[in-house]
Every structure is written in C-alpha cells, then in structure tokens.
Amino acid sequence: MNLFDLVAIPNNQTTLKLFEILLFLGSSIFLTYIAVFWGSLLNAIYYHRKAWKNKDLNYFQIAKEYIRFVNTNNVALYGFGLFPFVGIAFIFVQFTPEHIKDINTLLIIGAFLLGLGLFLARIYKHFIHQAQTPEAEFTSQFYFRNFPINYAATSVLVMFIAVWTFMGAMVVTTNPENYLKPLSYFEMFFSLSTIFRLLVFFLFSVLISNLGFIFFNFLSEERENKPANFENSDGFIQNTLARSLVYAVFIPIFLLIVYALTPHSAVTFSYYFVFTISIIVLLVAIVLNFYSYRTLDLNFTKYAFFIFVGFMVAFVGTETFLFSTANKVQEFKIAKNYEVFHTEMLASLGRGGVEINGEEIYKAKCVACHAFDQKVVGPAHKEVLKKYGDRKADMIKFVLNPVKVDPAYPPMPNQGLKPKEAEAVVEYLYEHYGPMIK
Ligand code: HEC
C-alpha cells in the first residue's frame, strides 16, 4: 500500500465538488501571494546588484524595501504560501488516478522546495536588513558581495520550480485524455501549455510586485519608513510603472495562446465565460496601469494592483473549470468506489435493499455529465434522443455497455447499472425529455 492511498479518503460527489472549490481558493491565494513574493525577490536582487555595480546606496535602499515589502511575518509566509500549496497537493491526491500518481510525488517535492525558498528568502532578508548603516558596509563590501544574493537567487530558483510543478500538474489534469494514459513528463514540464502558463505567472509576478511596491511605499503620506529620498523619485515611479505596463500587455497575448492550446473536449460554456471575464478584467487593469503611468496619480496604481489580483483569481477560475470537466470520468469512478464502500457499510449495519427508480438513478448517475440541451461532459440528451429515435433498446444496450462513439468526446465510463436499472433510466429519459424534442 502506498502512502497516497492512505491520504486518499473515500469521497462522494459532494466532497469532490467541495475539494474543487478548495482547489480554486487555495490556488488563488497561493499564486497571488507567491507572485508578489517572488516578483519582489527578483526586484530585490536586481536592485541589490545594481547598487553594487554603481556603488549607489539608493538602489540598495530600494532592494531593502522590496524585501521588506513582502517578507513581513511568518503567518503570511507560511499561511498564504506554503499551507495552500500543501492543501493543493492533498486535493490532487484525491483526484489523480493510478497512472498519473507521480504528480503527487512531484507536488510533495514542490512543497519542500517552496518551504526551502521561503526560508532562504528570510535569511536573505536577515542579511540585508542587518546592514543598518550601509555607508559603513560599503567599505567592508560584505553586503555588496554576491554572498547574500546567492540566498535570494536560490530562493527564486526553487520557488520557481515549485510553481512550475504546480502549473505542470494543472496542465496534465485539465486535459481529459490524460486520465486514460500514463503521465507524460514532457507534457507536464515542457509542453507549450505549461510554458505559456509559466510566462503568464512570470509577467504577473513582476508587474504585481512593481505596482504593489509603488502604491504601498509612495501612496500613503503617513507611512514612516518611506524609502529614503530616491534621487528623482518621480522618475523612479514612472519607470517602474512603465515596466509593469510593458509586462502587462504581453499577458493577454499569452493567455490567448493558452486558450488555443486548451483541449476542445475540456472547453465548456462556464470555462469560456470566465475566460472572457478574465480578459476583460485584465484589460481594465492595463488601462489603469497606463493612466497611473501617464498622470502619476498613485490611486490608479492601487486600483490597477487590486484589479490585476482579480484577474489572477479569474484565471485560476478558468483552470478550475477545466479541471472539473476533465476529471469528470475519474470523479465518477471515485464516487462509485464510495458507493460500494457506503453500501458495504450499510449492509454491515443490516440495512440495504434498493428499489429501482429511473429518475433517482438518473439524478444520481447521469446529471454530472449530461444535460438536456447543452453539452456537459457527454452530449446533450436532445441530440441523443433524436439520434436514437425509437431505438430505445439500443440506448439501453449502450448505457449497459458504453462503447466509444464520437471522437469529440471522451469515452463514457461504464455506469455499472443492472439491466433493470438501465431500462428504468432510459425509460425515464424518454418519458421526461422525449416530449421536449421536436
Ligand atoms: C462521467 C461522465 C458520464 C456519466 C456519469 C454518464 N455519461 Fe453518458 N456519456 C458520456 C460521454 C463522454 C458520452 C459520449 C461518448 C462517446 O461519444 O463516445 C456519453 C454518451 C451517452 C449517450 C449517447 C451515446 C451515443 O450513441 O451517442 C447516452 C445515451 C448516454 N451517454 C446516457 C447516459 C446515461 C443514461 C447515464 C446515467 C446512467 C450517463 N450517460 C452517465 C459521459 C457520461
């Protein structure tokens, strides 16, 4: 027995749905927080090196502020960063079938790397903030050597690998095909789907940390620890906003590529709807970013920051819809195992014995994948009823033993119905939906 089997609890359809919602929440928090963290760390390294190169303490001050900006306390560090990631790994364990189980191992490794990254970032912060009087340090050169920067760079690297694993796991599990075949490491780590998602994350990180840095440090009057008078701080602000704008305009392009690469069998109306919303939100944020750059009114920067965060949440929403569609077949198998588990439990309590009721069977077993006039995972009943016409017996045969029919759909899993039950369900379909088709 392997460890993951212990963690994968028997789930019914309701708990699986709940896990999907938790996956959405966990991923939104994780990706947003880590993006701000990671982007700020990158910026800190950038300015730290610049300070060293130009022997300019202003840049050192900026690096210091970037690292202060993210790395405030343990609760945030582990609560928003590590904990949601571990939660995500736990949720994946519930869903992943045997042949792609390696994803779970990789996510556990990812969690370790993430923890290591957060820890190293703290060490870096410790070093850089020890330099209370950087002027003095200039002579010792200690804080301007690469030594502390190496901690930050390693942190950036390992955290990136953790995000990469997460994106890869998402890419693999949002493609319905993958629930039938062995895990492809290539697809997980190097497919275009993964790479463009990572690019979106990368651009988002840098821009969100830039915007956050600006509005957090310069907007509020009363904030004490304002970065020391940067020479020409308007110039600095404007440059930073311009950079964030440049990153931002690439995101919609990459998103459209991600959309184009998404397998058609996973695209549903809900996905499409949320995808459109995410693009609109993104465009609004870009416009606000542009205004704040043009007018230097930092209130716009603040709104842009929060609306970009809203975009990230919508993006995670699209991923969750894909995930939910792609794993329907798997979800069904898990729920069926649960039923067996549940029936055995009832039987052991001396209860059981079920009456056959077409409507109940339909509601319990078919609605997850079928609706009357809309494609869900399987085709709309409207089409299917038309197709079968009065060949009711053939439909019963199909339900008892589904065979692959249409290449546009994944194969329908066997529902494990007894002949009488299949008959009752098909009877119900004809009775209930038959009159609705012309
Ligand atoms: C896990 C998802 C899932 C569940 C649950 C499910 N189906 Fe399906 N169903 C599909 C898919 C996917 C297809 C398309 C299969 C294909 O084209 O190969 C399909 C196709 C069908 C078809 C059309 C077959 C044809 O010849 O075009 C019928 C009829 C059908 N399902 C009935 C049912 C009934 C009745 C139930 C409940 C007892 C049910 N399905 C439960 C996914 C599901």
Residues whose N, C-alpha, C, O or C-beta is under 5 A from the ligand:
A	BS01	HEC	K328 V329 F332 K365 C366 A368 C369 V377 G378 P379 V384 M395 V399 V403 K404 V405 D406 Y409 P410 P411 M412 Q415 V425
